[in-house]
Amino acid sequence: MMTSRYSTFVILLGVIFMTSCKELRKSIDETLHPVAQRKTAPTDSNSASSSITFSSSSVFSSSSEQNFNSIFESGAMLDSIQQALYNMPGLKGKKLFFLAGLYFYDYRGGMISVDLQDPNNPENVDTYTYSNGEWEIQKPVKIISNPHFPLKMLLMPLDEIKFSTAKKVYDIAWEKTKAIEGVERTQHVYFSQIKAVHVKEWYVMIRTARRDYRITFDVDGNFRGMR
């Protein structure tokens, strides 16, 4: 059985004093933000369907190829998507907190994933996903009790970040790397927050022909560094 992101997150925090901060951050990033698999080509040449499978077991499909706008095309659109999340039944008018981070994926109009604490039952956390123009609760997050890292210690207010910052991050990352040989335009933007190691940042992973780069930004999307 696969361990939940929350329980794995707690285990990783538990070894904080047995590894360097840099190594821990990399391990947590890879655990919380798995890279989506590439689009799977149909096996039947007569079939018009195509699908994209995420390592989190989320599957989105479409019956035909269409033209989709990039999710990073408009900051105003991203802010409206964030507002739509605030307006969901059970969340409207409530203070929202999220666990670990957010994930933006630019495919077929975009996908966003965030684990939110249930404001009506603070012991519960649920994964919310945005795709096909709407939000839905995808699945509950299994919470493993740990006295050293209680849930409230791992949460961050959602209103402390703006979804539109993902566009700013995406644009800056592309501008800084587009001239590099063999660069692949990224489809992913992440935000991570790990209080135990004082991490609160946006980042982008860029692949090129000769090496890969991790570009980091502060909460407001200001460039920090590239390595």
N, C-alpha and C positions, 0 to 999 in steps of 0.2 A: 504493500500500500504506500502511495506517495505521501510524504510528509507535507503538511500545509506550509504555506509561505510564512505564516506567523510563527509556528513552532520552530521552523528552520531558522528564522530570524532571531528567536530567543536563544537557540543553541549557539549561533554565531556570536551573539553578544556575550555569551558565557565564556568564550575563549578569548575575550578582548585582551586579557593580560598575558596571553601566551603567544601572541603574534603581533607584528608591527601594525600600526594604524593603516598604512598603505595597503598591506596585504589583506587586512580585514575588510577594508572598504571595497576592494576588488571582488572578494569572495561574496560579500553581501550584495553588491551590484549584480553579479552574475546570477545569484539565487533569486532576487526579487524581480529582476527584469530580463527574463529569458528572451533571446532573439527569436522573432517569428520565423517560421520556415518559409521558403520561397513558394510562389504559386505553383500548384500541382497541375500539370497538363492532363487533360482528359485522356483516358486510356482507349476510349472508343472514338474513332475519328468521326463517327456520325453524331456524336453527342455534342450539344452546344453548351453544356454546363462546365463550370470551372470553379475551383474553390481555393481558399487559403486556410491553412491549419496553423494554429498557434500552439506553442508548447504548453500553454496553460489549459489546453483541451478545448479552447473556443474555436468553433468552425463557422465561417461565414461563406455563403455561396451565392452565385447569381446565375440565372438561366441564360444570359447573353452578355456579350461585351458591350459596355456603355462608356460614355465619356463622363469622367468624374473630375470635379475640381479638387485640387490639393487641400487637405485639411489645414495646411500652413499658408494658404493663400491670403487669408484675412484675419487680422487680430480681432476685429470687431465680431466676426463670426464665432471665433473661439470664446470670446467673452459671453456671447449669447448662448453658447452651448453650456457654459458654466452656470449661467443664470437658469437655464432650463433644468439643470440638476437641482438647484436650490428650490425650484418650483414643483418638484415631484411630490406625489402624495406621500405623506408621512415625514417629509423633509421640510416642507414649506414653513418658513418662519422659525426654523430651529437652527441652533448653532451647530455646524457640521465639523467633524474632525476626521482626518484620514490617517491611515496606517502606512508607514514605510515610504510610499511614493506614488507617482502617477506615471502613466505610460501612454504616449501618443504614437500612433502608427498610421502612416499615410498610404492607405490602400482602399480603393473603391469608395472614395469620399471620406475616409478616415475612420479610425477606431481609437477610443480613449478608454483606459481602464483605471479605476481607483477603488480602493478598499475603504469604505466609510463605516464609522461607528453608528449603530442604530441610536438616534437621539431619544427614542422612546424606550429603549432597552440597552443601556450603555455597556452591558456585558457582551453584546453581540456585535459582530462586524460582518458586512456583506460586500461582495464585489459588485460594483456597478460598471456597466459597459455602455459606451455610446457607439452606435453603428447604424447605418441606414437612416440617419437623420433623427434618431431618438435614443433615449436612455432606457435601460431596463436593469433590474436586479438579476445578475447572472447566477450567482451561487453564494451560499454562506461561507465564511472563512472559519475554519476550525481553530478555536482558541485553546491553547495549552496553558494552564495556570502556572505561573512562576513568581514566587514572592520577591525575587530580586529584580525582575523586570515586569511589573504590573502593566496592564494595558494602557492605563492613563499616562504612563511615562513614555509610551511609544507613539503617542498621537500628536498631530499638529493641526491647528485650525485651518480649514480650507480657505477661509477668506484672507489668509496671509499671503496667498499667491494668486496670480491672475493667469488664466489659461492663455491669454493673448501673448504672454511672455514666451510661450513655446514657439511662436512665429518669429519673434525677435532672435531667439536662440538659434533656430533653424537657419535664418538668413545670415547671421554672423558666421556660423560654422561653415556654411557653403562658401561665403565670400573669402574666408581665410584658407580654404583648401582647394578651390576649384581649379587653380593653376598647377596643382601637384600632379605628377605623372600617374596615370591610371586610376584617378580618383573615382569612387562610386558615390553618386548622390544618395545621401542617407534618407531613409524613410522613418526613422525613429528619433524621438526626443523623449528624454526622461527627466523626472524630478525626484530626488531622493532626500529623505530626512532621517537621520540616525542620531538621536540625542546623545547616546552613550559615547559617541566619538565626535560629537559636535559637527556633524555633517548636515548641511542644508544647502543644496545646490541643484542647478540644472546641469545636464551634461548630454553630449552627443558623441557617438562612436563613428568615426570615419574610416573607411577601408580604402587603401590605395594599392597600387601594384607592388610597392616595395615595403610598406609598413602600414600599421593601423595607428590611428590617433584618438585620444580621448580629450575632448574639449570641454572645459568646465566654465560655469557661469554662476554668479550669485543669485539670490532670490529674485532680484529685479531684472535679471537677464544681462547683467554687465559681464563682459569677458574677463575671466580669471587667468586661464592658461591653457596650453595645448602641449600634450606630451605623447 
